[in-house]
Amino acid sequence: MTTHLQRRAFLGRTAAGLGLTALNTLIDPGLLGAPASTAARWPGAVSPLHFTQKAKRVIFLYQAGGPSHLETFDNKPKLAEMHGKPMPESFTKGQQIAQLQGRPLICFGPQHQFQRFGRSGQEICGLFPKIGSVADDICIVRSMHTEQINHDPAHTVMNTGSILPGRPSMGSWLVYGLGAETEDLPGFVVLMSSGRGGQNQPVAARQWSAGMLPSRFQGVKMNSAGDPVLYINNPNGLDAAVQKDSIDAINALNRMEHRTLRDPEILTRVAQYEMAFRMQTSVPGLMDMSQEPQSILDLYGARPGDGSFASNCLLARRLAERGVRFIQLYHRDWDHHGDVKVNVELKAPEVDQATAALITDLKQRGLFDDTLIVWGGEFGRTPMSQGGNGRDHHIKGFTYLLAGGGIKGGLTYGATDDLGYAAVEDPVSVHDFHATMLYLMGIDHKRLTVKQQGLDVRLTGISGDVVRGILS
C-alpha cells in the first residue's frame, strides 16, 4: 500500500526533521561523524554576542559572612558623632532587622579611621592600605542593597538572583552563555579559605549549582590544600593509557544510550568523563606554584599549599590565564556579631595585600582590562550595636568593590544616608549588579533565558538595570 502525502505536509515534516538533526548536531557533533572529543567543548548559547564584550572572565572575591561597610569602605562621620546615642526611629521604624528586633537600637560609630588614597582621593579604612594603593583602579559602590537578611538565603540571592532553590548560579549562567576558553579545566571554579576573627560561615554547594541547566555548567570546587580534586590521581597500577581506554569505552556506551534516549544529561556525563581525564594532567600543573618567582609569592603574601586567601588569589590568576570563565573565592569568616573592631583588624591583613596584588599582577600580565574583579559579601552590617561591640546583619545598604574589564577606576558610586543605614543615592540591587556583569561580558540579561515549566527563567528575574554610571 502506498501512502501519499500532500506537498505541504511533506515539506513541513522534512523541515522539522532537519531542525531536530541540526539541534542534535549542535549538542553532540559526534552524531554526524565529527570527532568525539569535539562534544566536550561547549561553544556558548549566546552567539553572536549581544554587546561588545568588555570582560572575558570574572574573579569574584566573595567575603562570606557580611563585611561591615562601616569598617571598610563607607566612612560615616555623623554616625561617629552619634555613637552611644539612640538610633533615630525615623531610620528603622517598620524595617526588617535580624536579631535586634524589639531591643533598644543604639548608634555604633565606625571603629577605625578612614584615609584618602590615590589621585582620586577615595576614602578607605586605614586598615586596607594596599587596596588604597590601587584606589585609582577600583570603583567603590556604596549603595548596594539586597532582599534576604539571613546568611544562607542571602548567599542564594547573591549567587542565583533568587531565593528559590534550584536556580542556576551566576557562574553557571556565564559558562552556559559563553562557554569557556579552556578544554582542560572547568569553566567555573570555586575555592574556599578562612582565617582569624569571626564565625566561619558554612557555604552550601548549591551556591555554585547549575540548577535547571545541564550539570556540566555547575561550579567545580577545588581544594587549595591537599589534593586539589578528590581522586585526581590514578590508582596504583593504572596508567594514563589504560585510563583513556576505559573512558573511551564508557563514553561509547553513553553515546549509544543518548542516540536512544536523547537525554542531554547523558552528553553531560560524556563531557565530564573527558574533562576529568584531561584534568588529571592539567590540575597538578595548575596547583604547582614552584615555578612562580619569589617576588610574585611575596607580592601576594602567599605560601603555596596553606589554603589561605592569598594563595587562592594567586591560583585565581593562574586559572584566569588558563581560560577559566568564572572564578569564585569564598573567604568565610566575616560574620562579626561581637567585637567588630578586633575582628576587622584580624581580617584586613588576610585580604588587603592579596586583593591589591591580584589587581597589580593582572595589570602586569595584560589581563586586567578584560577581567572583571568583584569584592563583597552577601550583605553588610548594622550601624546599630549588637551586644555592645558587634554589628548585626544588614540588607538596606552595603559596599562592593569592582575593578577591571569595563569598570571606571577611581570612582566612588552611590551613597548610604548619614548613618550608613540605607542606600539613598544611586541604589544598586543584586539584579542590577548581575545585569551589569552580564553586560560587560557581552550579554543582554533579558535575553539569556531558559525555559522551566513554560516560563523564561533568567539570572535577573523580572528586574535589573545596567549600572551605566560605573562603566568606563
VEXDREN-2710 file (C-alpha; in Angstrom, 1 decimal):
% VEXDREN-2710
k/r/px/py/pz
1/MET/0.0/0.0/0.0
2/THR/1.4/3.4/-1.0
3/THR/1.0/6.3/1.3
4/HIS/0.5/9.7/-0.4
5/LEU/1.4/13.0/1.4
6/GLN/0.3/16.4/0.4
7/ARG/3.3/18.6/-0.7
8/ARG/2.8/21.0/2.2
9/ALA/2.7/18.1/4.8
10/PHE/5.9/16.5/3.3
11/LEU/7.8/19.8/3.4
12/GLY/6.6/20.5/7.0
13/ARG/7.7/17.1/8.3
14/THR/11.0/17.3/6.4
15/ALA/11.8/20.7/7.8
16/ALA/11.0/19.6/11.3
17/GLY/13.4/16.6/10.9
18/LEU/16.2/18.8/9.6
19/GLY/15.7/21.1/12.5
20/LEU/15.9/18.3/15.0
21/THR/19.0/16.9/13.3
22/ALA/20.7/20.4/13.4
23/LEU/19.9/20.8/17.1
24/ASN/21.3/17.4/18.0
25/THR/24.4/18.1/16.0
26/LEU/25.0/21.3/17.9
27/ILE/24.6/19.3/21.2
28/ASP/26.8/16.4/20.0
29/PRO/28.8/16.9/16.9
30/GLY/29.9/13.3/17.1
31/LEU/26.4/12.2/16.0
32/LEU/27.2/13.0/12.3
33/GLY/30.7/11.6/12.3
34/ALA/32.6/14.5/13.9
35/PRO/35.5/13.6/16.2
36/ALA/34.0/12.5/19.6
37/SER/36.3/14.9/21.5
38/THR/34.6/17.9/20.0
39/ALA/31.5/17.2/22.1
40/ALA/33.4/18.1/25.2
41/ARG/33.6/21.8/24.4
42/TRP/30.5/23.9/24.8
43/PRO/30.5/26.9/22.4
44/GLY/28.1/29.0/24.4
45/ALA/24.4/29.7/23.9
46/VAL/24.9/33.4/23.1
47/SER/26.3/33.7/19.6
48/PRO/26.8/36.3/18.4
49/LEU/27.3/38.4/21.5
50/HIS/24.6/40.9/22.2
51/PHE/27.0/43.7/23.0
52/THR/30.7/44.5/22.6
53/GLN/32.5/42.4/25.2
54/LYS/34.5/44.4/27.8
55/ALA/35.3/41.5/30.1
56/LYS/36.1/37.9/29.2
57/ARG/36.2/36.4/32.7
58/VAL/35.1/37.2/36.3
59/ILE/37.1/36.8/39.6
60/PHE/34.6/37.1/42.5
61/LEU/36.4/37.6/45.8
62/TYR/33.4/36.7/47.9
63/GLN/33.6/37.8/51.6
64/ALA/31.1/35.4/53.2
65/GLY/29.5/36.5/56.4
66/GLY/28.8/40.1/55.5
67/PRO/31.7/42.5/55.9
68/SER/30.9/45.8/57.7
69/HIS/30.9/48.6/55.2
70/LEU/31.4/50.9/58.2
71/GLU/34.8/49.5/59.0
72/THR/36.0/49.0/55.4
73/PHE/34.8/51.4/52.6
74/ASP/32.0/53.7/53.8
75/ASN/33.1/56.4/56.1
76/LYS/30.3/57.9/58.3
77/PRO/31.4/60.9/60.5
78/LYS/27.8/61.6/61.5
79/LEU/27.5/58.1/62.9
80/ALA/30.7/58.6/64.8
81/GLU/29.1/61.7/66.4
82/MET/26.0/59.7/67.3
83/HIS/28.0/56.9/68.9
84/GLY/26.2/55.6/72.0
85/LYS/23.0/57.6/71.3
86/PRO/19.6/56.1/70.4
87/MET/19.2/55.3/66.7
88/PRO/16.6/57.8/65.3
89/GLU/13.3/55.9/64.9
90/SER/12.8/57.6/61.5
91/PHE/15.5/55.3/60.1
92/THR/14.3/52.0/61.5
93/LYS/10.6/52.1/62.1
94/GLY/8.9/49.2/60.3
95/GLN/12.2/47.9/58.9
96/GLN/13.4/44.3/58.9
97/ILE/16.1/43.9/61.5
98/ALA/17.6/40.4/62.0
99/GLN/18.4/39.9/65.7
100/LEU/17.8/43.4/67.1
101/GLN/14.1/43.3/66.8
102/GLY/12.4/44.6/69.9
103/ARG/15.6/45.7/71.5
104/PRO/17.0/49.3/72.1
105/LEU/18.8/50.4/69.0
106/ILE/22.0/52.3/69.8
107/CYS/24.2/54.0/67.3
108/PHE/27.6/52.3/67.0
109/GLY/30.2/54.5/65.3
110/PRO/33.0/53.4/62.9
111/GLN/35.7/51.6/64.9
112/HIS/38.6/52.6/62.7
113/GLN/39.8/55.7/61.0
114/PHE/39.5/56.3/57.2
115/GLN/42.1/57.9/54.9
116/ARG/42.1/59.2/51.4
117/PHE/44.0/57.3/48.8
118/GLY/45.2/57.8/45.2
119/ARG/44.8/60.8/42.9
120/SER/41.0/60.1/43.1
121/GLY/41.1/60.6/46.9
122/GLN/38.8/57.7/47.6
123/GLU/38.0/57.2/51.3
124/ILE/39.1/53.8/52.6
125/CYS/39.6/52.5/56.1
126/GLY/43.2/52.8/57.1
127/LEU/43.4/49.0/57.8
128/PHE/43.4/48.5/54.0
129/PRO/46.5/50.5/52.8
130/LYS/47.3/48.0/50.0
131/ILE/43.8/48.3/48.5
132/GLY/44.3/52.0/49.0
133/SER/47.4/51.8/46.8
134/VAL/45.2/50.7/43.9
135/ALA/42.4/53.1/44.7
136/ASP/42.6/54.7/41.2
137/ASP/41.9/51.3/39.6
138/ILE/38.8/50.4/41.6
139/CYS/35.2/51.5/41.8
140/ILE/33.7/51.7/45.3
141/VAL/29.9/51.1/45.0
142/ARG/28.4/52.3/48.4
143/SER/24.8/51.8/47.5
144/MET/24.3/48.0/47.3
145/HIS/21.1/46.5/48.8
146/THR/19.6/43.0/48.9
147/GLU/16.5/41.1/49.9
148/GLN/17.3/38.4/52.5
149/ILE/18.6/39.1/56.0
150/ASN/20.0/35.7/57.0
151/HIS/23.1/34.2/55.6
152/ASP/22.1/31.2/53.5
153/PRO/19.2/32.8/51.6
154/ALA/21.3/36.0/51.2
155/HIS/24.0/33.8/49.6
156/THR/21.4/32.3/47.4
157/VAL/20.1/35.6/46.2
158/MET/23.6/37.0/45.6
159/ASN/24.7/33.8/43.7
160/THR/21.5/32.9/41.8
161/GLY/19.4/36.1/41.8
162/SER/16.5/34.2/43.5
163/ILE/15.6/32.8/46.9
164/LEU/14.0/29.9/45.1
165/PRO/16.1/26.7/45.3
166/GLY/17.2/25.1/42.0
167/ARG/18.1/28.2/40.1
168/PRO/21.5/28.4/38.3
169/SER/24.3/30.3/39.9
170/MET/25.8/33.3/38.1
171/GLY/28.9/31.4/37.2
172/SER/26.8/28.6/35.6
173/TRP/24.9/31.2/33.6
174/LEU/28.1/32.7/32.3
175/VAL/29.6/29.3/31.2
176/TYR/26.2/28.4/29.6
177/GLY/26.1/31.7/27.8
178/LEU/29.7/32.0/26.7
179/GLY/31.4/28.6/27.1
180/ALA/34.9/28.6/28.5
181/GLU/38.3/29.3/26.9
182/THR/39.8/26.1/28.1
183/GLU/39.2/22.4/27.4
184/ASP/41.4/21.1/30.2
185/LEU/39.8/22.8/33.2
186/PRO/36.2/23.5/34.2
187/GLY/34.8/26.8/33.1
188/PHE/33.6/27.6/36.7
189/VAL/35.9/27.0/39.6
190/VAL/35.3/27.6/43.4
191/LEU/38.0/28.0/46.0
192/MET/37.5/28.3/49.8
193/SER/39.5/29.9/52.6
194/SER/39.1/31.0/56.2
195/GLY/41.3/32.8/58.7
196/ARG/41.1/34.5/62.1
197/GLY/38.3/36.5/63.6
198/GLY/34.5/36.0/63.2
199/GLN/32.4/32.9/62.7
200/ASN/33.4/30.5/59.9
201/GLN/30.5/30.7/57.5
202/PRO/29.2/27.4/56.1
203/VAL/28.6/27.8/52.3
204/ALA/26.4/25.1/50.7
205/ALA/27.5/23.5/47.4
206/ARG/24.2/24.6/45.9
207/GLN/25.6/28.1/45.8
208/TRP/27.5/27.0/42.6
209/SER/24.9/24.7/41.3
210/ALA/23.8/24.7/37.7
211/GLY/20.1/24.5/38.7
212/MET/17.9/23.6/35.8
213/LEU/20.8/24.0/33.3
214/PRO/22.7/20.8/32.4
215/SER/25.0/19.8/35.2
216/ARG/28.1/20.3/33.1
217/PHE/27.7/24.1/33.9
218/GLN/28.0/23.8/37.6
219/GLY/31.0/25.0/39.5
220/VAL/33.8/22.7/40.5
221/LYS/35.2/23.2/44.0
222/MET/38.9/22.8/44.1
223/ASN/40.8/22.3/47.4
224/SER/43.5/24.8/48.0
225/ALA/45.3/22.5/50.4
226/GLY/46.0/18.7/49.9
227/ASP/44.7/17.0/46.7
228/PRO/43.1/19.8/44.6
229/VAL/40.3/17.5/43.4
230/LEU/39.4/14.2/45.1
231/TYR/40.6/11.1/43.1
232/ILE/42.5/13.3/40.6
233/ASN/45.4/10.7/40.6
234/ASN/45.1/7.3/39.0
235/PRO/45.1/4.3/41.4
236/ASN/48.3/2.3/41.7
237/GLY/48.9/0.1/38.6
238/LEU/46.6/2.1/36.3
239/ASP/48.4/4.3/33.8
240/ALA/47.0/7.1/31.6
241/ALA/46.7/4.9/28.5
242/VAL/44.6/2.3/30.3
243/GLN/42.5/5.1/31.9
244/LYS/41.9/6.6/28.4
245/ASP/40.8/3.2/27.0
246/SER/38.4/2.8/29.9
247/ILE/36.9/6.3/29.4
248/ASP/36.6/5.8/25.6
249/ALA/34.7/2.5/26.2
250/ILE/32.4/4.1/28.8
251/ASN/31.6/7.1/26.6
252/ALA/30.9/4.9/23.5
253/LEU/28.2/3.2/25.6
254/ASN/27.0/6.6/26.8
255/ARG/26.7/7.8/23.2
256/MET/24.7/4.7/22.2
257/GLU/22.4/5.4/25.1
258/HIS/22.0/9.0/24.0
259/ARG/21.0/8.0/20.5
260/THR/18.2/6.0/22.0
261/LEU/17.0/8.3/24.8
262/ARG/18.1/11.8/23.7
263/ASP/18.7/12.8/27.4
264/PRO/21.0/15.8/27.5
265/GLU/22.4/14.7/30.8
266/ILE/24.0/11.7/29.1
267/LEU/26.0/14.1/27.0
268/THR/27.0/15.9/30.2
269/ARG/28.3/12.6/31.5
270/VAL/30.3/12.1/28.3
271/ALA/31.8/15.6/28.5
272/GLN/32.6/15.3/32.2
273/TYR/34.4/12.0/31.8
274/GLU/36.5/13.6/29.1
275/MET/37.1/16.7/31.2
276/ALA/38.1/14.6/34.2
277/PHE/40.7/12.7/32.2
278/ARG/42.2/16.0/30.9
279/MET/42.2/17.4/34.4
280/GLN/44.4/14.6/35.6
281/THR/47.2/16.3/33.6
282/SER/46.2/19.9/33.8
283/VAL/45.3/20.3/37.5
284/PRO/48.6/19.2/39.1
285/GLY/50.4/21.7/36.9
286/LEU/48.0/24.4/37.8
287/MET/48.4/23.8/41.5
288/ASP/52.2/23.6/41.3
289/MET/53.5/27.0/42.2
290/SER/57.1/26.1/42.4
291/GLN/57.7/27.9/39.1
292/GLU/56.3/31.2/40.4
293/PRO/59.1/33.7/41.2
294/GLN/59.6/34.5/44.8
295/SER/58.7/38.1/44.0
296/ILE/55.2/37.1/43.0
297/LEU/54.7/34.9/46.1
298/ASP/55.9/37.9/48.2
299/LEU/53.5/40.2/46.3
300/TYR/50.5/38.2/47.3
301/GLY/51.9/37.1/50.7
302/ALA/51.2/33.6/49.6
303/ARG/52.7/30.3/50.9
304/PRO/51.6/27.6/48.4
305/GLY/49.6/24.8/49.9
306/ASP/48.5/26.8/53.0
307/GLY/44.9/27.2/51.8
308/SER/44.9/30.9/52.5
309/PHE/43.0/33.7/50.7
310/ALA/46.4/35.0/49.5
311/SER/47.3/31.6/47.9
312/ASN/43.8/31.4/46.4
313/CYS/44.2/34.8/44.8
314/LEU/47.4/33.6/43.1
315/LEU/45.5/30.5/42.0
316/ALA/42.8/32.7/40.6
317/ARG/45.3/34.5/38.4
318/ARG/46.6/31.1/37.2
319/LEU/43.1/30.0/36.4
320/ALA/42.4/33.2/34.6
321/GLU/45.5/32.7/32.5
322/ARG/44.3/29.2/31.5
323/GLY/40.9/30.3/30.3
324/VAL/38.5/29.7/33.2
325/ARG/35.5/31.8/32.8
326/PHE/34.2/32.3/36.3
327/ILE/36.5/32.0/39.4
328/GLN/34.9/32.4/42.8
329/LEU/36.9/32.7/46.1
330/TYR/34.9/32.4/49.3
331/HIS/36.7/33.8/52.4
332/ARG/34.3/32.7/55.1
333/ASP/34.6/34.4/58.4
334/TRP/33.3/38.0/58.1
335/ASP/30.3/37.4/60.5
336/HIS/31.1/39.9/63.3
337/HIS/28.2/39.9/65.8
338/GLY/30.7/40.8/68.5
339/ASP/33.9/42.7/68.8
340/VAL/33.8/44.0/65.3
341/LYS/36.8/46.3/66.0
342/VAL/39.3/43.5/66.8
343/ASN/37.8/41.1/64.2
344/VAL/38.2/43.5/61.3
345/GLU/41.8/44.1/62.5
346/LEU/42.3/40.4/62.0
347/LYS/40.5/40.1/58.7
348/ALA/42.0/43.1/56.9
349/PRO/45.6/41.8/56.6
350/GLU/44.3/38.5/55.2
351/VAL/42.5/40.2/52.3
352/ASP/44.2/43.6/51.8
353/GLN/47.5/42.6/50.4
354/ALA/46.2/39.7/48.2
355/THR/43.4/41.7/46.7
356/ALA/45.7/44.5/45.7
357/ALA/48.3/42.0/44.5
358/LEU/45.8/40.3/42.2
359/ILE/44.9/43.7/40.6
360/THR/48.6/44.5/40.2
361/ASP/49.6/41.1/38.9
362/LEU/46.7/41.1/36.3
363/LYS/47.8/44.5/35.1
364/GLN/51.4/43.3/34.7
365/ARG/50.3/40.4/32.6
366/GLY/47.8/42.3/30.4
367/LEU/44.8/40.6/31.9
368/PHE/43.3/43.4/34.0
369/ASP/41.5/45.2/31.2
370/ASP/39.4/42.1/30.3
371/THR/38.9/40.6/33.8
372/LEU/36.1/41.8/36.0
373/ILE/37.2/41.7/39.6
374/VAL/34.5/41.8/42.3
375/TRP/34.9/42.1/46.1
376/GLY/32.0/41.9/48.5
377/GLY/29.7/39.6/50.5
378/GLU/26.0/38.7/50.9
379/PHE/25.1/41.9/52.9
380/GLY/26.6/44.5/55.2
381/ARG/26.3/45.2/59.0
382/THR/24.1/47.4/61.0
383/PRO/25.0/50.9/62.1
384/MET/23.5/49.9/65.5
385/SER/25.4/47.9/68.0
386/GLN/24.7/44.3/68.9
387/GLY/26.0/43.0/72.3
388/GLY/27.7/46.3/72.9
389/ASN/30.6/46.0/70.4
390/GLY/29.3/44.0/67.4
391/ARG/27.0/44.5/64.4
392/ASP/24.0/42.5/63.2
393/HIS/23.2/41.5/59.6
394/HIS/22.1/44.4/57.4
395/ILE/20.5/44.5/53.9
396/LYS/19.5/48.1/53.3
397/GLY/22.9/49.4/52.3
398/PHE/26.4/48.0/51.9
399/THR/29.5/48.3/49.8
400/TYR/31.1/46.4/46.8
401/LEU/34.4/46.9/45.1
402/LEU/34.7/46.4/41.3
403/ALA/37.7/46.7/39.1
404/GLY/39.0/45.7/35.6
405/GLY/37.0/44.9/32.5
406/GLY/34.9/47.9/31.6
407/ILE/34.8/49.4/35.1
408/LYS/35.7/53.1/35.7
409/GLY/38.6/53.2/38.2
410/GLY/39.0/55.9/40.9
411/LEU/35.2/56.3/41.3
412/THR/33.0/56.2/44.4
413/TYR/29.5/55.5/43.2
414/GLY/26.2/55.9/45.2
415/ALA/25.9/56.6/48.9
416/THR/24.1/55.5/52.0
417/ASP/22.5/58.0/54.4
418/ASP/24.5/59.9/57.0
419/LEU/24.3/56.9/59.4
420/GLY/25.1/54.2/56.8
421/TYR/21.6/52.6/57.2
422/ALA/20.1/52.7/53.7
423/ALA/21.2/53.3/50.1
424/VAL/19.8/56.7/49.2
425/GLU/21.9/57.8/46.2
426/ASP/22.0/55.7/43.0
427/PRO/20.9/52.4/44.8
428/VAL/22.2/49.2/43.2
429/SER/20.2/46.0/43.7
430/VAL/21.6/42.5/43.3
431/HIS/19.7/42.2/40.0
432/ASP/21.3/45.5/38.8
433/PHE/24.7/44.0/39.7
434/HIS/24.0/40.8/37.8
435/ALA/22.7/42.8/34.7
436/THR/25.9/44.9/34.7
437/MET/28.1/41.9/35.0
438/LEU/26.4/40.2/32.1
439/TYR/26.5/43.4/30.0
440/LEU/30.3/43.7/30.5
441/MET/30.6/40.1/29.3
442/GLY/28.6/41.0/26.1
443/ILE/25.2/39.5/27.2
444/ASP/21.8/41.2/27.4
445/HIS/20.4/39.9/30.7
446/LYS/16.9/39.9/29.4
447/ARG/17.8/37.6/26.5
448/LEU/19.9/34.9/28.4
449/THR/17.0/32.7/29.4
450/VAL/16.0/29.0/29.7
451/LYS/12.5/27.5/29.8
452/GLN/11.2/26.0/33.0
453/GLN/7.6/24.9/33.4
454/GLY/6.7/27.1/30.4
455/LEU/8.3/30.2/31.8
456/ASP/11.5/32.1/30.7
457/VAL/13.9/31.9/33.7
458/ARG/16.8/34.4/33.8
459/LEU/19.5/35.4/36.3
460/THR/17.9/38.8/36.9
461/GLY/14.4/37.6/37.4
462/ILE/11.9/40.3/36.3
463/SER/14.1/43.3/37.1
464/GLY/17.6/44.6/36.8
465/ASP/19.2/47.5/35.0
466/VAL/22.8/48.0/33.9
467/VAL/24.6/50.5/36.2
468/ARG/26.0/52.7/33.4
469/GLY/27.5/55.2/35.8
470/ILE/30.3/52.8/36.8
471/LEU/31.3/51.9/33.2
472/SER/34.4/53.2/31.6
END
